[in-house]
């Protein structure tokens, strides 16, 4: 049975104590980051936070920005701009691929 590795990386499996240990970030800081909207861990039916591999990658990026002296508001803006940039890059690649198909079709007609 094949599984989508992207979907798996988004699956919240780590409790806050494990995420804290893996990321090197204290649980209270993880809660602060969530309150500030920097990340949104999944929740169980009972409300327990569950962090994913993607959350841990994001925490690593947040840590890099904190180390660089960026405040939390700046980090939020940087993360949003990086997400926007990624979305635009994907859209651009999609448009280029569609343009290649149209160009090939036009070439074949001639």
The first five atom37 places (N, CA, C, CB, O) and aatype in JSON, in Angstrom:
{
  "aatype": [20, 20, 20, 20, 20, 20, 20, 20, 20, 20, 20, 20, 20, 20, 20, 20, 20, 20, 20, 20, 20, 20, 20, 20, 20, 20, 20, 20, 20, 20, 20, 20, 20, 20, 20, 20, 20, 20, 20, 20, 20, 20, 20, 20, 20, 20, 20, 20, 20, 20, 20, 20, 20, 20, 20, 20, 20, 20, 20, 20, 20, 20, 20, 20, 20, 20, 20, 20, 20, 20, 20, 20, 20, 20, 20, 20, 20, 20, 20, 20, 20, 20, 20, 20, 20, 20, 20, 20, 20, 20, 20, 20, 20, 20, 20, 20, 20, 20, 20, 20, 20, 20, 20, 20, 20, 20, 20, 20, 20, 20],
  "atom_mask": [
    [1, 1, 1, 1, 1],
    [1, 1, 1, 1, 1],
    [1, 1, 1, 1, 1],
    [1, 1, 1, 1, 1],
    [1, 1, 1, 1, 1],
    [1, 1, 1, 1, 1],
    [1, 1, 1, 1, 1],
    [1, 1, 1, 1, 1],
    [1, 1, 1, 1, 1],
    [1, 1, 1, 1, 1],
    [1, 1, 1, 1, 1],
    [1, 1, 1, 1, 1],
    [1, 1, 1, 1, 1],
    [1, 1, 1, 1, 1],
    [1, 1, 1, 1, 1],
    [1, 1, 1, 1, 1],
    [1, 1, 1, 1, 1],
    [1, 1, 1, 1, 1],
    [1, 1, 1, 1, 1],
    [1, 1, 1, 1, 1],
    [1, 1, 1, 1, 1],
    [1, 1, 1, 1, 1],
    [1, 1, 1, 1, 1],
    [1, 1, 1, 1, 1],
    [1, 1, 1, 1, 1],
    [1, 1, 1, 1, 1],
    [1, 1, 1, 1, 1],
    [1, 1, 1, 1, 1],
    [1, 1, 1, 1, 1],
    [1, 1, 1, 1, 1],
    [1, 1, 1, 1, 1],
    [1, 1, 1, 1, 1],
    [1, 1, 1, 1, 1],
    [1, 1, 1, 1, 1],
    [1, 1, 1, 1, 1],
    [1, 1, 1, 1, 1],
    [1, 1, 1, 1, 1],
    [1, 1, 1, 1, 1],
    [1, 1, 1, 1, 1],
    [1, 1, 1, 1, 1],
    [1, 1, 1, 1, 1],
    [1, 1, 1, 1, 1],
    [1, 1, 1, 1, 1],
    [1, 1, 1, 1, 1],
    [1, 1, 1, 1, 1],
    [1, 1, 1, 1, 1],
    [1, 1, 1, 1, 1],
    [1, 1, 1, 1, 1],
    [1, 1, 1, 1, 1],
    [1, 1, 1, 1, 1],
    [1, 1, 1, 1, 1],
    [1, 1, 1, 1, 1],
    [1, 1, 1, 1, 1],
    [1, 1, 1, 1, 1],
    [1, 1, 1, 1, 1],
    [1, 1, 1, 1, 1],
    [1, 1, 1, 1, 1],
    [1, 1, 1, 1, 1],
    [1, 1, 1, 1, 1],
    [1, 1, 1, 1, 1],
    [1, 1, 1, 1, 1],
    [1, 1, 1, 1, 1],
    [1, 1, 1, 1, 1],
    [1, 1, 1, 1, 1],
    [1, 1, 1, 1, 1],
    [1, 1, 1, 1, 1],
    [1, 1, 1, 1, 1],
    [1, 1, 1, 1, 1],
    [1, 1, 1, 1, 1],
    [1, 1, 1, 1, 1],
    [1, 1, 1, 1, 1],
    [1, 1, 1, 1, 1],
    [1, 1, 1, 1, 1],
    [1, 1, 1, 1, 1],
    [1, 1, 1, 1, 1],
    [1, 1, 1, 1, 1],
    [1, 1, 1, 1, 1],
    [1, 1, 1, 1, 1],
    [1, 1, 1, 1, 1],
    [1, 1, 1, 1, 1],
    [1, 1, 1, 1, 1],
    [1, 1, 1, 1, 1],
    [1, 1, 1, 1, 1],
    [1, 1, 1, 1, 1],
    [1, 1, 1, 1, 1],
    [1, 1, 1, 1, 1],
    [1, 1, 1, 1, 1],
    [1, 1, 1, 1, 1],
    [1, 1, 1, 1, 1],
    [1, 1, 1, 1, 1],
    [1, 1, 1, 1, 1],
    [1, 1, 1, 1, 1],
    [1, 1, 1, 1, 1],
    [1, 1, 1, 1, 1],
    [1, 1, 1, 1, 1],
    [1, 1, 1, 1, 1],
    [1, 1, 1, 1, 1],
    [1, 1, 1, 1, 1],
    [1, 1, 1, 1, 1],
    [1, 1, 1, 1, 1],
    [1, 1, 1, 1, 1],
    [1, 1, 1, 1, 1],
    [1, 1, 1, 1, 1],
    [1, 1, 1, 1, 1],
    [1, 1, 1, 1, 1],
    [1, 1, 1, 1, 1],
    [1, 1, 1, 1, 1],
    [1, 1, 1, 1, 1],
    [1, 1, 1, 1, 1],
    [1, 1, 1, 1, 1]
  ],
  "atom_positions": [
    [[0.84, -1.17, 0.0], [0.0, 0.0, 0.0], [0.89, 1.24, 0.0], [-0.96, 0.0, 1.21], [1.68, 1.42, 0.92]],
    [[0.77, 2.09, -1.0], [1.57, 3.31, -1.11], [0.87, 4.43, -0.36], [1.79, 3.7, -2.6], [-0.35, 4.58, -0.43]],
    [[1.66, 5.21, 0.36], [1.11, 6.37, 1.07], [1.76, 7.62, 0.53], [1.33, 6.24, 2.59], [2.9, 7.6, 0.06]],
    [[1.03, 8.71, 0.61], [1.52, 10.0, 0.16], [2.46, 10.55, 1.23], [0.34, 10.99, -0.12], [2.02, 10.87, 2.33]],
    [[3.77, 10.69, 0.92], [4.71, 11.18, 1.93], [4.4, 12.61, 2.38], [6.12, 11.1, 1.4], [4.71, 12.99, 3.51]],
    [[3.81, 13.4, 1.49], [3.45, 14.77, 1.86], [2.35, 14.77, 2.91], [3.01, 15.57, 0.62], [2.42, 15.51, 3.89]],
    [[1.34, 13.93, 2.7], [0.25, 13.83, 3.68], [0.79, 13.31, 5.0], [-0.88, 12.92, 3.15], [0.36, 13.76, 6.07]],
    [[1.7, 12.37, 4.94], [2.28, 11.81, 6.16], [3.05, 12.87, 6.94], [3.2, 10.63, 5.82], [3.0, 12.89, 8.17]],
    [[3.76, 13.76, 6.25], [4.55, 14.78, 6.93], [3.67, 15.81, 7.63], [5.47, 15.48, 5.95], [4.13, 16.52, 8.52]],
    [[2.39, 15.89, 7.23], [1.45, 16.82, 7.84], [0.68, 16.19, 9.0], [0.47, 17.33, 6.81], [-0.06, 16.88, 9.7]],
    [[0.85, 14.9, 9.19], [0.1, 14.17, 10.22], [0.65, 14.49, 11.6], [0.16, 12.66, 9.95], [1.83, 14.27, 11.88]],
    [[-0.21, 15.01, 12.47], [0.2, 15.35, 13.83], [0.35, 14.1, 14.68], [-0.81, 16.29, 14.46], [-0.63, 13.44, 15.0]],
    [[1.58, 13.78, 15.04], [1.83, 12.56, 15.81], [2.59, 12.8, 17.11], [2.6, 11.59, 14.96], [2.59, 11.93, 17.99]],
    [[3.24, 13.95, 17.25], [4.08, 14.21, 18.41], [3.35, 15.08, 19.43], [5.39, 14.87, 17.99], [2.8, 16.12, 19.08]],
    [[3.35, 14.65, 20.68], [2.83, 15.48, 21.75], [3.76, 16.65, 21.99], [2.64, 14.68, 23.04], [4.86, 16.7, 21.44]],
    [[3.32, 17.59, 22.8], [4.1, 18.81, 23.01], [5.45, 18.52, 23.66], [3.31, 19.78, 23.87], [6.44, 19.18, 23.35]],
    [[5.5, 17.53, 24.56], [6.79, 17.24, 25.21], [7.79, 16.65, 24.22], [6.58, 16.27, 26.39], [8.98, 16.96, 24.28]],
    [[7.3, 15.8, 23.32], [8.18, 15.21, 22.31], [8.61, 16.29, 21.31], [7.47, 14.03, 21.58], [9.77, 16.36, 20.92]],
    [[7.66, 17.12, 20.89], [7.99, 18.2, 19.95], [9.01, 19.15, 20.59], [6.71, 18.98, 19.54], [9.92, 19.63, 19.92]],
    [[8.85, 19.4, 21.87], [9.79, 20.25, 22.59], [11.18, 19.63, 22.58], [9.32, 20.49, 24.02], [12.18, 20.31, 22.31]],
    [[11.24, 18.36, 22.87], [12.53, 17.67, 22.9], [13.17, 17.63, 21.51], [12.36, 16.24, 23.42], [14.37, 17.88, 21.38]],
    [[12.39, 17.33, 20.5], [12.92, 17.23, 19.14], [13.36, 18.59, 18.59], [11.87, 16.61, 18.22], [14.33, 18.67, 17.84]],
    [[12.65, 19.63, 18.96], [12.95, 20.96, 18.42], [13.92, 21.75, 19.29], [11.67, 21.74, 18.25], [14.55, 22.7, 18.83]],
    [[14.04, 21.35, 20.56], [14.87, 22.12, 21.47], [14.2, 23.39, 21.96], [16.17, 22.45, 20.82], [14.87, 24.29, 22.47]],
    [[12.89, 23.48, 21.79], [12.12, 24.66, 22.18], [11.21, 24.27, 23.34], [11.29, 25.23, 20.97], [10.51, 23.26, 23.27]],
    [[11.22, 25.07, 24.39], [10.43, 24.77, 25.58], [8.93, 24.75, 25.27], [10.71, 25.81, 26.67], [8.47, 25.49, 24.4]],
    [[8.17, 23.89, 25.97], [6.72, 23.81, 25.73], [6.0, 25.16, 25.84], [6.11, 22.84, 26.71], [5.11, 25.44, 25.04]],
    [[6.37, 25.98, 26.81], [5.69, 27.28, 26.94], [5.96, 28.17, 25.74], [6.13, 27.98, 28.23], [5.12, 28.98, 25.35]],
    [[7.14, 28.02, 25.14], [7.45, 28.79, 23.93], [6.65, 28.26, 22.76], [8.97, 28.74, 23.62], [6.21, 29.03, 21.91]],
    [[6.47, 26.95, 22.69], [5.63, 26.37, 21.63], [4.21, 26.91, 21.74], [5.63, 24.82, 21.71], [3.59, 27.25, 20.74]],
    [[3.7, 26.99, 22.96], [2.35, 27.54, 23.16], [2.29, 29.01, 22.75], [1.92, 27.4, 24.65], [1.3, 29.45, 22.15]],
    [[3.34, 29.78, 23.06], [3.4, 31.18, 22.66], [3.39, 31.3, 21.14], [4.67, 31.85, 23.24], [2.66, 32.13, 20.59]],
    [[4.18, 30.49, 20.47], [4.21, 30.53, 19.01], [2.83, 30.23, 18.43], [5.23, 29.53, 18.46], [2.42, 30.83, 17.44]],
    [[2.11, 29.3, 19.06], [0.77, 28.99, 18.59], [-0.16, 30.19, 18.83], [0.21, 27.72, 19.31], [-0.93, 30.55, 17.94]],
    [[-0.1, 30.8, 20.0], [-0.94, 31.97, 20.29], [-0.66, 33.11, 19.32], [-0.71, 32.46, 21.73], [-1.57, 33.86, 18.96]],
    [[0.59, 33.24, 18.9], [0.96, 34.31, 17.97], [0.69, 33.93, 16.51], [2.44, 34.66, 18.13], [0.93, 34.74, 15.61]],
    [[0.19, 32.73, 16.28], [-0.19, 32.33, 14.93], [0.96, 31.86, 14.06], [-0.86, 33.44, 14.26], [0.82, 31.78, 12.84]],
    [[2.1, 31.54, 14.67], [3.25, 31.1, 13.87], [3.1, 29.66, 13.41], [4.53, 31.26, 14.68], [3.64, 29.28, 12.37]],
    [[2.38, 28.85, 14.17], [2.09, 27.49, 13.75], [0.79, 27.05, 14.39], [3.25, 26.52, 14.13], [0.36, 27.61, 15.4]],
    [[0.19, 26.05, 13.8], [-1.08, 25.53, 14.29], [-1.02, 24.01, 14.32], [-2.26, 26.02, 13.4], [-1.33, 23.35, 13.33]],
    [[-0.61, 23.46, 15.47], [-0.56, 22.0, 15.55], [-1.96, 21.4, 15.48], [0.16, 21.54, 16.84], [-2.94, 22.06, 15.83]],
    [[-2.04, 20.16, 15.04], [-3.32, 19.46, 15.03], [-3.78, 19.26, 16.46], [-3.22, 18.1, 14.27], [-2.98, 19.39, 17.4]],
    [[-5.04, 18.95, 16.64], [-5.58, 18.68, 17.97], [-6.32, 17.35, 17.95], [-6.53, 19.82, 18.43], [-6.98, 16.99, 16.97]],
    [[-6.2, 16.63, 19.05], [-6.99, 15.4, 19.2], [-8.41, 15.79, 19.56], [-6.37, 14.45, 20.29], [-8.69, 16.97, 19.79]],
    [[-9.29, 14.84, 19.61], [-10.67, 15.1, 20.01], [-10.75, 15.73, 21.39], [-11.48, 13.81, 19.99], [-11.66, 16.51, 21.67]],
    [[-9.81, 15.39, 22.25], [-9.78, 15.95, 23.6], [-9.04, 17.27, 23.69], [-9.15, 14.97, 24.52], [-8.95, 17.85, 24.78]],
    [[-8.5, 17.77, 22.59], [-7.84, 19.07, 22.57], [-6.33, 19.04, 22.75], [-8.41, 19.91, 23.61], [-5.7, 20.09, 22.81]],
    [[-5.74, 17.85, 22.83], [-4.29, 17.74, 23.0], [-3.58, 18.12, 21.7], [-3.9, 16.31, 23.42], [-3.97, 17.69, 20.62]],
    [[-2.54, 18.92, 21.82], [-1.76, 19.32, 20.65], [-1.0, 18.13, 20.09], [-0.77, 20.45, 21.01], [-0.47, 17.3, 20.83]],
    [[-0.96, 18.04, 18.77], [-0.18, 17.02, 18.07], [0.6, 17.7, 16.96], [-1.1, 15.89, 17.5], [0.02, 18.27, 16.04]],
    [[1.92, 17.63, 17.07], [2.81, 18.27, 16.11], [3.21, 17.27, 15.03], [4.06, 18.84, 16.82], [3.4, 16.09, 15.29]],
    [[3.35, 17.78, 13.81], [3.73, 16.96, 12.66], [5.2, 17.2, 12.31], [2.83, 17.28, 11.44], [5.85, 18.08, 12.87]],
    [[5.7, 16.39, 11.39], [7.05, 16.62, 10.87], [7.15, 18.0, 10.22], [7.44, 15.52, 9.86], [8.17, 18.68, 10.35]],
    [[6.1, 18.41, 9.52], [6.09, 19.75, 8.91], [6.18, 20.83, 9.99], [4.83, 19.95, 8.05], [6.87, 21.83, 9.81]],
    [[5.48, 20.63, 11.12], [5.56, 21.58, 12.23], [6.99, 21.67, 12.76], [4.6, 21.17, 13.36], [7.46, 22.76, 13.09]],
    [[7.67, 20.54, 12.84], [9.05, 20.54, 13.33], [9.98, 21.28, 12.38], [9.54, 19.1, 13.53], [10.89, 21.97, 12.83]],
    [[9.76, 21.15, 11.08], [10.55, 21.9, 10.09], [10.28, 23.4, 10.27], [10.21, 21.44, 8.63], [11.2, 24.21, 10.23]],
    [[9.02, 23.75, 10.45], [8.65, 25.14, 10.67], [9.28, 25.67, 11.95], [7.13, 25.3, 10.72], [9.75, 26.81, 11.98]],
    [[9.3, 24.87, 12.99], [9.94, 25.29, 14.24], [11.43, 25.53, 14.05], [9.71, 24.24, 15.34], [12.01, 26.43, 14.66]],
    [[12.05, 24.73, 13.22], [13.47, 24.93, 12.92], [13.67, 26.29, 12.24], [14.01, 23.79, 12.02], [14.6, 27.03, 12.58]],
    [[12.8, 26.62, 11.3], [12.89, 27.91, 10.6], [12.65, 29.05, 11.58], [11.87, 27.98, 9.44], [13.37, 30.06, 11.54]],
    [[11.66, 28.91, 12.44], [11.38, 29.94, 13.45], [12.61, 30.13, 14.33], [10.14, 29.56, 14.3], [12.99, 31.26, 14.64]],
    [[13.22, 29.03, 14.74], [14.43, 29.1, 15.56], [15.55, 29.85, 14.88], [14.89, 27.72, 15.92], [16.27, 30.63, 15.52]],
    [[15.72, 29.63, 13.57], [16.75, 30.34, 12.81], [16.49, 31.85, 12.83], [16.8, 29.83, 11.36], [17.41, 32.65, 12.98]],
    [[15.22, 32.21, 12.67], [14.87, 33.62, 12.64], [15.03, 34.26, 14.03], [13.44, 33.81, 12.14], [15.48, 35.4, 14.14]],
    [[14.67, 33.52, 15.07], [14.88, 34.02, 16.44], [16.37, 34.24, 16.68], [14.31, 33.02, 17.49], [16.77, 35.27, 17.23]],
    [[17.19, 33.27, 16.26], [18.66, 33.39, 16.4], [19.2, 34.62, 15.68], [19.35, 32.13, 15.86], [20.17, 35.24, 16.11]],
    [[18.55, 34.98, 14.56], [18.98, 36.14, 13.78], [18.49, 37.45, 14.41], [18.47, 36.03, 12.33], [18.8, 38.53, 13.92]],
    [[17.72, 37.34, 15.49], [17.26, 38.54, 16.19], [15.94, 39.11, 15.7], [18.28, 39.57, 16.08], [15.6, 40.24, 16.03]],
    [[15.19, 38.33, 14.91], [13.91, 38.8, 14.39], [12.84, 38.62, 15.48], [13.53, 38.04, 13.08], [12.78, 37.57, 16.11]],
    [[12.0, 39.64, 15.68], [10.93, 39.51, 16.67], [9.78, 38.67, 16.11], [10.42, 40.9, 17.11], [9.75, 38.37, 14.91]],
    [[8.83, 38.3, 16.96], [7.76, 37.39, 16.54], [6.88, 37.97, 15.45], [6.91, 37.01, 17.73], [6.44, 37.24, 14.56]],
    [[6.62, 39.27, 15.5], [5.83, 39.89, 14.42], [6.58, 39.81, 13.1], [5.5, 41.37, 14.77], [5.99, 39.54, 12.05]],
    [[7.88, 40.04, 13.15], [8.69, 39.93, 11.94], [8.74, 38.51, 11.42], [10.1, 40.42, 12.21], [8.7, 38.28, 10.21]],
    [[8.83, 37.56, 12.34], [8.85, 36.15, 11.94], [7.55, 35.78, 11.25], [9.07, 35.24, 13.17], [7.56, 35.1, 10.22]],
    [[6.43, 36.24, 11.81], [5.13, 35.94, 11.19], [5.09, 36.48, 9.76], [3.97, 36.55, 12.02], [4.61, 35.8, 8.85]],
    [[5.59, 37.69, 9.58], [5.57, 38.31, 8.24], [6.5, 37.57, 7.28], [5.98, 39.79, 8.32], [6.14, 37.32, 6.13]],
    [[7.68, 37.22, 7.76], [8.64, 36.48, 6.92], [8.05, 35.13, 6.5], [9.97, 36.27, 7.68], [8.14, 34.75, 5.34]],
    [[7.45, 34.43, 7.45], [6.86, 33.12, 7.12], [5.75, 33.26, 6.09], [6.32, 32.45, 8.38], [5.62, 32.43, 5.19]],
    [[4.93, 34.33, 6.23], [3.86, 34.56, 5.26], [4.44, 34.86, 3.88], [2.96, 35.72, 5.72], [3.96, 34.34, 2.88]],
    [[5.47, 35.69, 3.83], [6.09, 36.02, 2.54], [6.74, 34.79, 1.91], [7.14, 37.12, 2.73], [6.68, 34.61, 0.69]],
    [[7.36, 33.94, 2.73], [7.96, 32.72, 2.19], [6.89, 31.79, 1.64], [8.78, 32.0, 3.28], [7.08, 31.17, 0.6]],
    [[5.76, 31.68, 2.34], [4.66, 30.84, 1.85], [4.09, 31.41, 0.55], [3.55, 30.74, 2.92], [3.81, 30.66, -0.39]],
    [[3.91, 32.73, 0.51], [3.42, 33.37, -0.72], [4.38, 33.13, -1.88], [3.22, 34.88, -0.5], [3.95, 32.84, -2.99]],
    [[5.68, 33.25, -1.61], [6.68, 33.05, -2.64], [6.64, 31.62, -3.18], [8.08, 33.37, -2.09], [6.74, 31.4, -4.38]],
    [[6.49, 30.66, -2.29], [6.4, 29.26, -2.7], [5.17, 29.03, -3.57], [6.37, 28.33, -1.47], [5.24, 28.36, -4.6]],
    [[4.03, 29.59, -3.13], [2.79, 29.44, -3.91], [2.95, 30.06, -5.29], [1.61, 30.09, -3.17], [2.52, 29.47, -6.28]],
    [[3.56, 31.23, -5.37], [3.77, 31.88, -6.66], [4.72, 31.09, -7.55], [4.31, 33.29, -6.45], [4.53, 31.02, -8.76]],
    [[5.74, 30.49, -6.96], [6.68, 29.66, -7.74], [5.96, 28.45, -8.32], [7.87, 29.21, -6.86], [6.2, 28.07, -9.47]],
    [[5.08, 27.83, -7.52], [4.32, 26.68, -8.01], [3.38, 27.12, -9.13], [3.51, 26.01, -6.86], [3.27, 26.46, -10.16]],
    [[2.68, 28.25, -8.92], [1.78, 28.78, -9.95], [2.55, 29.09, -11.23], [1.06, 30.04, -9.45], [2.08, 28.8, -12.33]],
    [[3.73, 29.67, -11.09], [4.55, 30.02, -12.25], [4.96, 28.76, -13.02], [5.8, 30.81, -11.8], [4.9, 28.73, -14.25]],
    [[5.38, 27.74, -12.29], [5.78, 26.49, -12.93], [4.59, 25.87, -13.67], [6.34, 25.49, -11.89], [4.74, 25.35, -14.78]],
    [[3.41, 25.93, -13.05], [2.2, 25.4, -13.69], [1.88, 26.17, -14.97], [1.01, 25.46, -12.72], [1.57, 25.57, -16.0]],
    [[1.96, 27.48, -14.91], [1.68, 28.29, -16.09], [2.69, 28.03, -17.21], [1.68, 29.77, -15.73], [2.32, 27.98, -18.38]],
    [[3.96, 27.87, -16.84], [4.98, 27.58, -17.84], [4.73, 26.23, -18.51], [6.39, 27.61, -17.21], [4.91, 26.07, -19.71]],
    [[4.32, 25.25, -17.71], [4.03, 23.92, -18.27], [2.83, 24.0, -19.22], [3.75, 22.9, -17.14], [2.84, 23.38, -20.28]],
    [[1.81, 24.77, -18.84], [0.65, 24.93, -19.71], [1.02, 25.66, -20.99], [-0.47, 25.68, -18.97], [0.53, 25.33, -22.07]],
    [[1.89, 26.65, -20.87], [2.35, 27.39, -22.04], [3.14, 26.47, -22.97], [3.21, 28.58, -21.63], [3.01, 26.57, -24.2]],
    [[3.95, 25.6, -22.41], [4.71, 24.64, -23.22], [3.76, 23.74, -24.01], [5.63, 23.8, -22.33], [4.03, 23.43, -25.17]],
    [[2.66, 23.31, -23.38], [1.69, 22.44, -24.07], [1.03, 23.2, -25.21], [0.61, 21.92, -23.07], [0.9, 22.67, -26.31]],
    [[0.62, 24.44, -24.96], [-0.02, 25.25, -26.0], [0.97, 25.5, -27.14], [-0.52, 26.59, -25.41], [0.6, 25.41, -28.31]],
    [[2.21, 25.82, -26.8], [3.22, 26.08, -27.83], [3.48, 24.83, -28.67], [4.53, 26.56, -27.18], [3.64, 24.92, -29.89]],
    [[3.51, 23.67, -28.01], [3.72, 22.42, -28.75], [2.54, 22.15, -29.68], [3.91, 21.24, -27.77], [2.73, 21.71, -30.81]],
    [[1.31, 22.41, -29.2], [0.13, 22.22, -30.02], [0.14, 23.14, -31.23], [-1.14, 22.45, -29.2], [-0.21, 22.72, -32.34]],
    [[0.54, 24.38, -31.03], [0.6, 25.33, -32.14], [1.68, 24.92, -33.14], [0.88, 26.76, -31.61], [1.5, 25.05, -34.35]],
    [[2.77, 24.43, -32.64], [3.87, 23.97, -33.5], [3.42, 22.78, -34.34], [5.11, 23.6, -32.65], [3.75, 22.68, -35.52]],
    [[2.67, 21.86, -33.72], [2.2, 20.67, -34.43], [1.19, 21.02, -35.51], [1.58, 19.69, -33.45], [1.1, 20.32, -36.52]],
    [[0.42, 22.11, -35.32], [-0.57, 22.53, -36.3], [0.08, 23.09, -37.57], [-1.51, 23.56, -35.7], [-0.51, 23.06, -38.64]],
    [[1.29, 23.6, -37.42], [1.97, 24.22, -38.57], [2.77, 23.25, -39.32], [2.84, 25.34, -38.15], [3.41, 23.6, -40.31]]
  ]
}
